[in-house]
Amino acid sequence: MQKILKDKIIEVCDKKIKEKGTNVGLSFYAFFANKNDNPELLMEAATWWIMEHKLDHFEKAVKIKSLVNNLK
């Protein structure tokens, strides 16, 4: 996973957890603007989320953050 994507995921997870608590759920779309300005990065996130980890559409932010923090 590219560092820019990893950093963005951690940033968004931290923000949402702070705002809404540890039960907040996110989809991979939460890490992107409402316009498709970086399709390669969006596809990288989608592939990681759907194909590699077989995650549901919404997952707990704490789970996503943990998965990303454990990446090598």
mmCIF file of the N, C-alpha and C atoms, coordinates in Angstrom:
data_MODEL
# 
_entry.id   MODEL 
# 
loop_
_atom_site.group_PDB 
_atom_site.id 
_atom_site.type_symbol 
_atom_site.label_atom_id 
_atom_site.label_alt_id 
_atom_site.label_comp_id 
_atom_site.label_asym_id 
_atom_site.label_entity_id 
_atom_site.label_seq_id 
_atom_site.pdbx_PDB_ins_code 
_atom_site.Cartn_x 
_atom_site.Cartn_y 
_atom_site.Cartn_z 
_atom_site.occupancy 
_atom_site.B_iso_or_equiv 
_atom_site.pdbx_formal_charge 
_atom_site.auth_seq_id 
_atom_site.auth_comp_id 
_atom_site.auth_asym_id 
_atom_site.auth_atom_id 
_atom_site.pdbx_PDB_model_num 
ATOM 1   N N  . MET A 1 1  ? 0.846   -1.179 0.000  1.00 0.00 ? 1  MET A N  1 
ATOM 2   C CA . MET A 1 1  ? 0.000   0.000  0.000  1.00 0.00 ? 1  MET A CA 1 
ATOM 3   C C  . MET A 1 1  ? 0.890   1.240  0.000  1.00 0.00 ? 1  MET A C  1 
ATOM 4   N N  . GLN A 1 2  ? 0.540   2.193  -0.851 1.00 0.00 ? 2  GLN A N  1 
ATOM 5   C CA . GLN A 1 2  ? 1.308   3.427  -0.924 1.00 0.00 ? 2  GLN A CA 1 
ATOM 6   C C  . GLN A 1 2  ? 1.220   4.199  0.401  1.00 0.00 ? 2  GLN A C  1 
ATOM 7   N N  . LYS A 1 3  ? 2.309   4.842  0.756  1.00 0.00 ? 3  LYS A N  1 
ATOM 8   C CA . LYS A 1 3  ? 2.357   5.603  2.008  1.00 0.00 ? 3  LYS A CA 1 
ATOM 9   C C  . LYS A 1 3  ? 1.262   6.666  2.057  1.00 0.00 ? 3  LYS A C  1 
ATOM 10  N N  . ILE A 1 4  ? 0.998   7.326  0.945  1.00 0.00 ? 4  ILE A N  1 
ATOM 11  C CA . ILE A 1 4  ? -0.023  8.377  0.925  1.00 0.00 ? 4  ILE A CA 1 
ATOM 12  C C  . ILE A 1 4  ? -1.401  7.819  1.302  1.00 0.00 ? 4  ILE A C  1 
ATOM 13  N N  . LEU A 1 5  ? -1.708  6.622  0.834  1.00 0.00 ? 5  LEU A N  1 
ATOM 14  C CA . LEU A 1 5  ? -2.984  5.995  1.164  1.00 0.00 ? 5  LEU A CA 1 
ATOM 15  C C  . LEU A 1 5  ? -3.002  5.535  2.615  1.00 0.00 ? 5  LEU A C  1 
ATOM 16  N N  . LYS A 1 6  ? -1.940  4.920  3.045  1.00 0.00 ? 6  LYS A N  1 
ATOM 17  C CA . LYS A 1 6  ? -1.833  4.466  4.433  1.00 0.00 ? 6  LYS A CA 1 
ATOM 18  C C  . LYS A 1 6  ? -2.001  5.651  5.397  1.00 0.00 ? 6  LYS A C  1 
ATOM 19  N N  . ASP A 1 7  ? -1.302  6.738  5.131  1.00 0.00 ? 7  ASP A N  1 
ATOM 20  C CA . ASP A 1 7  ? -1.400  7.925  5.987  1.00 0.00 ? 7  ASP A CA 1 
ATOM 21  C C  . ASP A 1 7  ? -2.817  8.495  6.001  1.00 0.00 ? 7  ASP A C  1 
ATOM 22  N N  . LYS A 1 8  ? -3.457  8.524  4.843  1.00 0.00 ? 8  LYS A N  1 
ATOM 23  C CA . LYS A 1 8  ? -4.823  9.056  4.748  1.00 0.00 ? 8  LYS A CA 1 
ATOM 24  C C  . LYS A 1 8  ? -5.805  8.186  5.535  1.00 0.00 ? 8  LYS A C  1 
ATOM 25  N N  . ILE A 1 9  ? -5.674  6.874  5.430  1.00 0.00 ? 9  ILE A N  1 
ATOM 26  C CA . ILE A 1 9  ? -6.561  5.964  6.158  1.00 0.00 ? 9  ILE A CA 1 
ATOM 27  C C  . ILE A 1 9  ? -6.418  6.175  7.660  1.00 0.00 ? 9  ILE A C  1 
ATOM 28  N N  . ILE A 1 10 ? -5.196  6.243  8.146  1.00 0.00 ? 10 ILE A N  1 
ATOM 29  C CA . ILE A 1 10 ? -4.961  6.455  9.585  1.00 0.00 ? 10 ILE A CA 1 
ATOM 30  C C  . ILE A 1 10 ? -5.538  7.797  10.021 1.00 0.00 ? 10 ILE A C  1 
ATOM 31  N N  . GLU A 1 11 ? -5.311  8.829  9.229  1.00 0.00 ? 11 GLU A N  1 
ATOM 32  C CA . GLU A 1 11 ? -5.823  10.171 9.547  1.00 0.00 ? 11 GLU A CA 1 
ATOM 33  C C  . GLU A 1 11 ? -7.353  10.173 9.651  1.00 0.00 ? 11 GLU A C  1 
ATOM 34  N N  . VAL A 1 12 ? -8.015  9.595  8.668  1.00 0.00 ? 12 VAL A N  1 
ATOM 35  C CA . VAL A 1 12 ? -9.488  9.569  8.657  1.00 0.00 ? 12 VAL A CA 1 
ATOM 36  C C  . VAL A 1 12 ? -10.017 8.717  9.803  1.00 0.00 ? 12 VAL A C  1 
ATOM 37  N N  . CYS A 1 13 ? -9.421  7.557  10.032 1.00 0.00 ? 13 CYS A N  1 
ATOM 38  C CA . CYS A 1 13 ? -9.858  6.703  11.143 1.00 0.00 ? 13 CYS A CA 1 
ATOM 39  C C  . CYS A 1 13 ? -9.717  7.437  12.475 1.00 0.00 ? 13 CYS A C  1 
ATOM 40  N N  . ASP A 1 14 ? -8.578  8.066  12.704 1.00 0.00 ? 14 ASP A N  1 
ATOM 41  C CA . ASP A 1 14 ? -8.371  8.808  13.951 1.00 0.00 ? 14 ASP A CA 1 
ATOM 42  C C  . ASP A 1 14 ? -9.417  9.907  14.118 1.00 0.00 ? 14 ASP A C  1 
ATOM 43  N N  . LYS A 1 15 ? -9.689  10.641 13.056 1.00 0.00 ? 15 LYS A N  1 
ATOM 44  C CA . LYS A 1 15 ? -10.658 11.736 13.112 1.00 0.00 ? 15 LYS A CA 1 
ATOM 45  C C  . LYS A 1 15 ? -12.058 11.216 13.427 1.00 0.00 ? 15 LYS A C  1 
ATOM 46  N N  . LYS A 1 16 ? -12.477 10.165 12.736 1.00 0.00 ? 16 LYS A N  1 
ATOM 47  C CA . LYS A 1 16 ? -13.823 9.619  12.943 1.00 0.00 ? 16 LYS A CA 1 
ATOM 48  C C  . LYS A 1 16 ? -13.968 8.998  14.331 1.00 0.00 ? 16 LYS A C  1 
ATOM 49  N N  . ILE A 1 17 ? -12.943 8.313  14.806 1.00 0.00 ? 17 ILE A N  1 
ATOM 50  C CA . ILE A 1 17 ? -12.981 7.725  16.150 1.00 0.00 ? 17 ILE A CA 1 
ATOM 51  C C  . ILE A 1 17 ? -13.092 8.831  17.196 1.00 0.00 ? 17 ILE A C  1 
ATOM 52  N N  . LYS A 1 18 ? -12.328 9.902  17.007 1.00 0.00 ? 18 LYS A N  1 
ATOM 53  C CA . LYS A 1 18 ? -12.371 11.031 17.949 1.00 0.00 ? 18 LYS A CA 1 
ATOM 54  C C  . LYS A 1 18 ? -13.756 11.678 17.955 1.00 0.00 ? 18 LYS A C  1 
ATOM 55  N N  . GLU A 1 19 ? -14.353 11.840 16.765 1.00 0.00 ? 19 GLU A N  1 
ATOM 56  C CA . GLU A 1 19 ? -15.658 12.497 16.651 1.00 0.00 ? 19 GLU A CA 1 
ATOM 57  C C  . GLU A 1 19 ? -16.823 11.620 17.121 1.00 0.00 ? 19 GLU A C  1 
ATOM 58  N N  . LYS A 1 20 ? -16.783 10.326 16.775 1.00 0.00 ? 20 LYS A N  1 
ATOM 59  C CA . LYS A 1 20 ? -17.965 9.484  16.963 1.00 0.00 ? 20 LYS A CA 1 
ATOM 60  C C  . LYS A 1 20 ? -17.756 8.263  17.842 1.00 0.00 ? 20 LYS A C  1 
ATOM 61  N N  . GLY A 1 21 ? -16.540 8.045  18.315 1.00 0.00 ? 21 GLY A N  1 
ATOM 62  C CA . GLY A 1 21 ? -16.278 6.925  19.207 1.00 0.00 ? 21 GLY A CA 1 
ATOM 63  C C  . GLY A 1 21 ? -15.791 5.680  18.479 1.00 0.00 ? 21 GLY A C  1 
ATOM 64  N N  . THR A 1 22 ? -15.479 4.665  19.263 1.00 0.00 ? 22 THR A N  1 
ATOM 65  C CA . THR A 1 22 ? -14.843 3.461  18.728 1.00 0.00 ? 22 THR A CA 1 
ATOM 66  C C  . THR A 1 22 ? -15.783 2.558  17.941 1.00 0.00 ? 22 THR A C  1 
ATOM 67  N N  . ASN A 1 23 ? -17.071 2.806  17.980 1.00 0.00 ? 23 ASN A N  1 
ATOM 68  C CA . ASN A 1 23 ? -18.009 1.988  17.214 1.00 0.00 ? 23 ASN A CA 1 
ATOM 69  C C  . ASN A 1 23 ? -18.294 2.538  15.822 1.00 0.00 ? 23 ASN A C  1 
ATOM 70  N N  . VAL A 1 24 ? -17.663 3.634  15.455 1.00 0.00 ? 24 VAL A N  1 
ATOM 71  C CA . VAL A 1 24 ? -17.921 4.243  14.147 1.00 0.00 ? 24 VAL A CA 1 
ATOM 72  C C  . VAL A 1 24 ? -17.464 3.313  13.023 1.00 0.00 ? 24 VAL A C  1 
ATOM 73  N N  . GLY A 1 25 ? -18.311 3.213  12.004 1.00 0.00 ? 25 GLY A N  1 
ATOM 74  C CA . GLY A 1 25 ? -17.986 2.404  10.841 1.00 0.00 ? 25 GLY A CA 1 
ATOM 75  C C  . GLY A 1 25 ? -17.651 3.275  9.641  1.00 0.00 ? 25 GLY A C  1 
ATOM 76  N N  . LEU A 1 26 ? -16.812 2.737  8.764  1.00 0.00 ? 26 LEU A N  1 
ATOM 77  C CA . LEU A 1 26 ? -16.389 3.448  7.554  1.00 0.00 ? 26 LEU A CA 1 
ATOM 78  C C  . LEU A 1 26 ? -16.429 2.506  6.359  1.00 0.00 ? 26 LEU A C  1 
ATOM 79  N N  . SER A 1 27 ? -16.568 3.093  5.192  1.00 0.00 ? 27 SER A N  1 
ATOM 80  C CA . SER A 1 27 ? -16.325 2.352  3.957  1.00 0.00 ? 27 SER A CA 1 
ATOM 81  C C  . SER A 1 27 ? -15.045 2.912  3.362  1.00 0.00 ? 27 SER A C  1 
ATOM 82  N N  . PHE A 1 28 ? -14.492 2.239  2.359  1.00 0.00 ? 28 PHE A N  1 
ATOM 83  C CA . PHE A 1 28 ? -13.240 2.745  1.791  1.00 0.00 ? 28 PHE A CA 1 
ATOM 84  C C  . PHE A 1 28 ? -13.441 4.069  1.068  1.00 0.00 ? 28 PHE A C  1 
ATOM 85  N N  . TYR A 1 29 ? -14.678 4.412  0.747  1.00 0.00 ? 29 TYR A N  1 
ATOM 86  C CA . TYR A 1 29 ? -14.945 5.711  0.118  1.00 0.00 ? 29 TYR A CA 1 
ATOM 87  C C  . TYR A 1 29 ? -14.671 6.881  1.078  1.00 0.00 ? 29 TYR A C  1 
ATOM 88  N N  . ALA A 1 30 ? -14.644 6.628  2.371  1.00 0.00 ? 30 ALA A N  1 
ATOM 89  C CA . ALA A 1 30 ? -14.415 7.688  3.362  1.00 0.00 ? 30 ALA A CA 1 
ATOM 90  C C  . ALA A 1 30 ? -13.043 8.336  3.203  1.00 0.00 ? 30 ALA A C  1 
ATOM 91  N N  . PHE A 1 31 ? -12.145 7.674  2.511  1.00 0.00 ? 31 PHE A N  1 
ATOM 92  C CA . PHE A 1 31 ? -10.778 8.168  2.383  1.00 0.00 ? 31 PHE A CA 1 
ATOM 93  C C  . PHE A 1 31 ? -10.564 9.025  1.134  1.00 0.00 ? 31 PHE A C  1 
ATOM 94  N N  . PHE A 1 32 ? -11.664 9.303  0.409  1.00 0.00 ? 32 PHE A N  1 
ATOM 95  C CA . PHE A 1 32 ? -11.574 10.030 -0.848 1.00 0.00 ? 32 PHE A CA 1 
ATOM 96  C C  . PHE A 1 32 ? -12.608 11.139 -0.912 1.00 0.00 ? 32 PHE A C  1 
ATOM 97  N N  . ALA A 1 33 ? -12.323 12.134 -1.740 1.00 0.00 ? 33 ALA A N  1 
ATOM 98  C CA . ALA A 1 33 ? -13.275 13.216 -1.993 1.00 0.00 ? 33 ALA A CA 1 
ATOM 99  C C  . ALA A 1 33 ? -14.441 12.659 -2.812 1.00 0.00 ? 33 ALA A C  1 
ATOM 100 N N  . ASN A 1 34 ? -15.489 13.432 -2.941 1.00 0.00 ? 34 ASN A N  1 
ATOM 101 C CA . ASN A 1 34 ? -16.663 12.991 -3.691 1.00 0.00 ? 34 ASN A CA 1 
ATOM 102 C C  . ASN A 1 34 ? -16.442 12.987 -5.199 1.00 0.00 ? 34 ASN A C  1 
ATOM 103 N N  . LYS A 1 35 ? -15.251 13.346 -5.622 1.00 0.00 ? 35 LYS A N  1 
ATOM 104 C CA . LYS A 1 35 ? -14.934 13.270 -7.047 1.00 0.00 ? 35 LYS A CA 1 
ATOM 105 C C  . LYS A 1 35 ? -13.779 12.294 -7.233 1.00 0.00 ? 35 LYS A C  1 
ATOM 106 N N  . ASN A 1 36 ? -13.738 11.688 -8.368 1.00 0.00 ? 36 ASN A N  1 
ATOM 107 C CA . ASN A 1 36 ? -12.728 10.674 -8.643 1.00 0.00 ? 36 ASN A CA 1 
ATOM 108 C C  . ASN A 1 36 ? -11.478 11.332 -9.222 1.00 0.00 ? 36 ASN A C  1 
ATOM 109 N N  . ASP A 1 37 ? -10.698 11.973 -8.360 1.00 0.00 ? 37 ASP A N  1 
ATOM 110 C CA . ASP A 1 37 ? -9.519  12.688 -8.822 1.00 0.00 ? 37 ASP A CA 1 
ATOM 111 C C  . ASP A 1 37 ? -8.240  11.850 -8.777 1.00 0.00 ? 37 ASP A C  1 
ATOM 112 N N  . ASN A 1 38 ? -8.325  10.642 -8.224 1.00 0.00 ? 38 ASN A N  1 
ATOM 113 C CA . ASN A 1 38 ? -7.164  9.757  -8.204 1.00 0.00 ? 38 ASN A CA 1 
ATOM 114 C C  . ASN A 1 38 ? -7.645  8.313  -8.331 1.00 0.00 ? 38 ASN A C  1 
ATOM 115 N N  . PRO A 1 39 ? -8.044  7.901  -9.544 1.00 0.00 ? 39 PRO A N  1 
ATOM 116 C CA . PRO A 1 39 ? -8.629  6.572  -9.722 1.00 0.00 ? 39 PRO A CA 1 
ATOM 117 C C  . PRO A 1 39 ? -7.679  5.428  -9.361 1.00 0.00 ? 39 PRO A C  1 
ATOM 118 N N  . GLU A 1 40 ? -6.384  5.600  -9.554 1.00 0.00 ? 40 GLU A N  1 
ATOM 119 C CA . GLU A 1 40 ? -5.438  4.539  -9.222 1.00 0.00 ? 40 GLU A CA 1 
ATOM 120 C C  . GLU A 1 40 ? -5.408  4.283  -7.717 1.00 0.00 ? 40 GLU A C  1 
ATOM 121 N N  . LEU A 1 41 ? -5.414  5.354  -6.931 1.00 0.00 ? 41 LEU A N  1 
ATOM 122 C CA . LEU A 1 41 ? -5.398  5.209  -5.481 1.00 0.00 ? 41 LEU A CA 1 
ATOM 123 C C  . LEU A 1 41 ? -6.724  4.639  -4.977 1.00 0.00 ? 41 LEU A C  1 
ATOM 124 N N  . LEU A 1 42 ? -7.823  5.067  -5.581 1.00 0.00 ? 42 LEU A N  1 
ATOM 125 C CA . LEU A 1 42 ? -9.139  4.518  -5.231 1.00 0.00 ? 42 LEU A CA 1 
ATOM 126 C C  . LEU A 1 42 ? -9.175  3.015  -5.503 1.00 0.00 ? 42 LEU A C  1 
ATOM 127 N N  . MET A 1 43 ? -8.653  2.584  -6.639 1.00 0.00 ? 43 MET A N  1 
ATOM 128 C CA . MET A 1 43 ? -8.642  1.158  -6.964 1.00 0.00 ? 43 MET A CA 1 
ATOM 129 C C  . MET A 1 43 ? -7.714  0.384  -6.031 1.00 0.00 ? 43 MET A C  1 
ATOM 130 N N  . GLU A 1 44 ? -6.622  1.003  -5.627 1.00 0.00 ? 44 GLU A N  1 
ATOM 131 C CA . GLU A 1 44 ? -5.729  0.346  -4.663 1.00 0.00 ? 44 GLU A CA 1 
ATOM 132 C C  . GLU A 1 44 ? -6.460  0.124  -3.348 1.00 0.00 ? 44 GLU A C  1 
ATOM 133 N N  . ALA A 1 45 ? -7.181  1.141  -2.876 1.00 0.00 ? 45 ALA A N  1 
ATOM 134 C CA . ALA A 1 45 ? -7.945  1.008  -1.634 1.00 0.00 ? 45 ALA A CA 1 
ATOM 135 C C  . ALA A 1 45 ? -9.046  -0.046 -1.777 1.00 0.00 ? 45 ALA A C  1 
ATOM 136 N N  . ALA A 1 46 ? -9.753  -0.018 -2.898 1.00 0.00 ? 46 ALA A N  1 
ATOM 137 C CA . ALA A 1 46 ? -10.833 -0.981 -3.128 1.00 0.00 ? 46 ALA A CA 1 
ATOM 138 C C  . ALA A 1 46 ? -10.299 -2.406 -3.189 1.00 0.00 ? 46 ALA A C  1 
ATOM 139 N N  . THR A 1 47 ? -9.195  -2.598 -3.878 1.00 0.00 ? 47 THR A N  1 
ATOM 140 C CA . THR A 1 47 ? -8.595  -3.933 -3.980 1.00 0.00 ? 47 THR A CA 1 
ATOM 141 C C  . THR A 1 47 ? -8.150  -4.429 -2.615 1.00 0.00 ? 47 THR A C  1 
ATOM 142 N N  . TRP A 1 48 ? -7.502  -3.578 -1.856 1.00 0.00 ? 48 TRP A N  1 
ATOM 143 C CA . TRP A 1 48 ? -7.050  -3.943 -0.510 1.00 0.00 ? 48 TRP A CA 1 
ATOM 144 C C  . TRP A 1 48 ? -8.249  -4.317 0.354  1.00 0.00 ? 48 TRP A C  1 
ATOM 145 N N  . TRP A 1 49 ? -9.299  -3.496 0.314  1.00 0.00 ? 49 TRP A N  1 
ATOM 146 C CA . TRP A 1 49 ? -10.490 -3.664 1.153  1.00 0.00 ? 49 TRP A CA 1 
ATOM 147 C C  . TRP A 1 49 ? -11.287 -4.906 0.759  1.00 0.00 ? 49 TRP A C  1 
ATOM 148 N N  . ILE A 1 50 ? -11.581 -5.026 -0.542 1.00 0.00 ? 50 ILE A N  1 
ATOM 149 C CA . ILE A 1 50 ? -12.497 -6.056 -1.027 1.00 0.00 ? 50 ILE A CA 1 
ATOM 150 C C  . ILE A 1 50 ? -11.790 -7.370 -1.342 1.00 0.00 ? 50 ILE A C  1 
ATOM 151 N N  . MET A 1 51 ? -10.745 -7.307 -2.129 1.00 0.00 ? 51 MET A N  1 
ATOM 152 C CA . MET A 1 51 ? -10.104 -8.532 -2.607 1.00 0.00 ? 51 MET A CA 1 
ATOM 153 C C  . MET A 1 51 ? -9.137  -9.142 -1.589 1.00 0.00 ? 51 MET A C  1 
ATOM 154 N N  . GLU A 1 52 ? -8.307  -8.312 -0.970 1.00 0.00 ? 52 GLU A N  1 
ATOM 155 C CA . GLU A 1 52 ? -7.310  -8.844 -0.048 1.00 0.00 ? 52 GLU A CA 1 
ATOM 156 C C  . GLU A 1 52 ? -7.908  -9.235 1.301  1.00 0.00 ? 52 GLU A C  1 
ATOM 157 N N  . HIS A 1 53 ? -8.787  -8.382 1.836  1.00 0.00 ? 53 HIS A N  1 
ATOM 158 C CA . HIS A 1 53 ? -9.284  -8.614 3.194  1.00 0.00 ? 53 HIS A CA 1 
ATOM 159 C C  . HIS A 1 53 ? -10.741 -9.057 3.248  1.00 0.00 ? 53 HIS A C  1 
ATOM 160 N N  . LYS A 1 54 ? -11.430 -9.016 2.105  1.00 0.00 ? 54 LYS A N  1 
ATOM 161 C CA . LYS A 1 54 ? -12.827 -9.450 2.027  1.00 0.00 ? 54 LYS A CA 1 
ATOM 162 C C  . LYS A 1 54 ? -13.686 -8.795 3.115  1.00 0.00 ? 54 LYS A C  1 
ATOM 163 N N  . LEU A 1 55 ? -13.490 -7.487 3.276  1.00 0.00 ? 55 LEU A N  1 
ATOM 164 C CA . LEU A 1 55 ? -14.208 -6.734 4.292  1.00 0.00 ? 55 LEU A CA 1 
ATOM 165 C C  . LEU A 1 55 ? -15.617 -6.399 3.814  1.00 0.00 ? 55 LEU A C  1 
ATOM 166 N N  . ASP A 1 56 ? -16.522 -6.211 4.769  1.00 0.00 ? 56 ASP A N  1 
ATOM 167 C CA . ASP A 1 56 ? -17.865 -5.759 4.452  1.00 0.00 ? 56 ASP A CA 1 
ATOM 168 C C  . ASP A 1 56 ? -17.806 -4.311 3.975  1.00 0.00 ? 56 ASP A C  1 
ATOM 169 N N  . HIS A 1 57 ? -18.941 -3.835 3.446  1.00 0.00 ? 57 HIS A N  1 
ATOM 170 C CA . HIS A 1 57 ? -18.976 -2.454 2.955  1.00 0.00 ? 57 HIS A CA 1 
ATOM 171 C C  . HIS A 1 57 ? -18.597 -1.472 4.063  1.00 0.00 ? 57 HIS A C  1 
ATOM 172 N N  . PHE A 1 58 ? -19.169 -1.649 5.249  1.00 0.00 ? 58 PHE A N  1 
ATOM 173 C CA . PHE A 1 58 ? -18.808 -0.825 6.397  1.00 0.00 ? 58 PHE A CA 1 
ATOM 174 C C  . PHE A 1 58 ? -18.092 -1.688 7.419  1.00 0.00 ? 58 PHE A C  1 
ATOM 175 N N  . GLU A 1 59 ? -16.990 -1.155 7.919  1.00 0.00 ? 59 GLU A N  1 
ATOM 176 C CA . GLU A 1 59 ? -16.205 -1.817 8.965  1.00 0.00 ? 59 GLU A CA 1 
ATOM 177 C C  . GLU A 1 59 ? -15.859 -0.791 10.032 1.00 0.00 ? 59 GLU A C  1 
ATOM 178 N N  . LYS A 1 60 ? -15.599 -1.264 11.219 1.00 0.00 ? 60 LYS A N  1 
ATOM 179 C CA . LYS A 1 60 ? -15.219 -0.379 12.317 1.00 0.00 ? 60 LYS A CA 1 
ATOM 180 C C  . LYS A 1 60 ? -13.881 0.299  11.990 1.00 0.00 ? 60 LYS A C  1 
ATOM 181 N N  . ALA A 1 61 ? -13.817 1.589  12.268 1.00 0.00 ? 61 ALA A N  1 
ATOM 182 C CA . ALA A 1 61 ? -12.595 2.357  12.009 1.00 0.00 ? 61 ALA A CA 1 
ATOM 183 C C  . ALA A 1 61 ? -11.418 1.785  12.795 1.00 0.00 ? 61 ALA A C  1 
ATOM 184 N N  . VAL A 1 62 ? -11.660 1.312  14.006 1.00 0.00 ? 62 VAL A N  1 
ATOM 185 C CA . VAL A 1 62 ? -10.560 0.756  14.806 1.00 0.00 ? 62 VAL A CA 1 
ATOM 186 C C  . VAL A 1 62 ? -9.988  -0.501 14.145 1.00 0.00 ? 62 VAL A C  1 
ATOM 187 N N  . LYS A 1 63 ? -10.836 -1.295 13.508 1.00 0.00 ? 63 LYS A N  1 
ATOM 188 C CA . LYS A 1 63 ? -10.371 -2.495 12.808 1.00 0.00 ? 63 LYS A CA 1 
ATOM 189 C C  . LYS A 1 63 ? -9.523  -2.114 11.593 1.00 0.00 ? 63 LYS A C  1 
ATOM 190 N N  . ILE A 1 64 ? -10.004 -1.149 10.820 1.00 0.00 ? 64 ILE A N  1 
ATOM 191 C CA . ILE A 1 64 ? -9.276  -0.710 9.632  1.00 0.00 ? 64 ILE A CA 1 
ATOM 192 C C  . ILE A 1 64 ? -7.922  -0.131 10.026 1.00 0.00 ? 64 ILE A C  1 
ATOM 193 N N  . LYS A 1 65 ? -7.924  0.703  11.043 1.00 0.00 ? 65 LYS A N  1 
ATOM 194 C CA . LYS A 1 65 ? -6.672  1.309  11.510 1.00 0.00 ? 65 LYS A CA 1 
ATOM 195 C C  . LYS A 1 65 ? -5.681  0.230  11.943 1.00 0.00 ? 65 LYS A C  1 
ATOM 196 N N  . SER A 1 66 ? -6.159  -0.774 12.649 1.00 0.00 ? 66 SER A N  1 
ATOM 197 C CA . SER A 1 66 ? -5.295  -1.867 13.086 1.00 0.00 ? 66 SER A CA 1 
ATOM 198 C C  . SER A 1 66 ? -4.712  -2.635 11.899 1.00 0.00 ? 66 SER A C  1 
ATOM 199 N N  . LEU A 1 67 ? -5.545  -2.931 10.914 1.00 0.00 ? 67 LEU A N  1 
ATOM 200 C CA . LEU A 1 67 ? -5.065  -3.637 9.721  1.00 0.00 ? 67 LEU A CA 1 
ATOM 201 C C  . LEU A 1 67 ? -3.978  -2.826 9.011  1.00 0.00 ? 67 LEU A C  1 
ATOM 202 N N  . VAL A 1 68 ? -4.206  -1.536 8.872  1.00 0.00 ? 68 VAL A N  1 
ATOM 203 C CA . VAL A 1 68 ? -3.228  -0.685 8.181  1.00 0.00 ? 68 VAL A CA 1 
ATOM 204 C C  . VAL A 1 68 ? -1.939  -0.557 9.005  1.00 0.00 ? 68 VAL A C  1 
ATOM 205 N N  . ASN A 1 69 ? -2.066  -0.422 10.300 1.00 0.00 ? 69 ASN A N  1 
ATOM 206 C CA . ASN A 1 69 ? -0.876  -0.310 11.146 1.00 0.00 ? 69 ASN A CA 1 
ATOM 207 C C  . ASN A 1 69 ? -0.034  -1.577 11.125 1.00 0.00 ? 69 ASN A C  1 
ATOM 208 N N  . ASN A 1 70 ? -0.654  -2.713 10.808 1.00 0.00 ? 70 ASN A N  1 
ATOM 209 C CA . ASN A 1 70 ? 0.079   -3.978 10.770 1.00 0.00 ? 70 ASN A CA 1 
ATOM 210 C C  . ASN A 1 70 ? 0.694   -4.301 9.413  1.00 0.00 ? 70 ASN A C  1 
ATOM 211 N N  . LEU A 1 71 ? 0.514   -3.396 8.441  1.00 0.00 ? 71 LEU A N  1 
ATOM 212 C CA . LEU A 1 71 ? 1.119   -3.590 7.126  1.00 0.00 ? 71 LEU A CA 1 
ATOM 213 C C  . LEU A 1 71 ? 2.633   -3.419 7.221  1.00 0.00 ? 71 LEU A C  1 
ATOM 214 N N  . LYS A 1 72 ? 3.319   -4.149 6.397  1.00 0.00 ? 72 LYS A N  1 
ATOM 215 C CA . LYS A 1 72 ? 4.788   -4.023 6.392  1.00 0.00 ? 72 LYS A CA 1 
ATOM 216 C C  . LYS A 1 72 ? 5.220   -2.982 5.415  1.00 0.00 ? 72 LYS A C  1 
# 
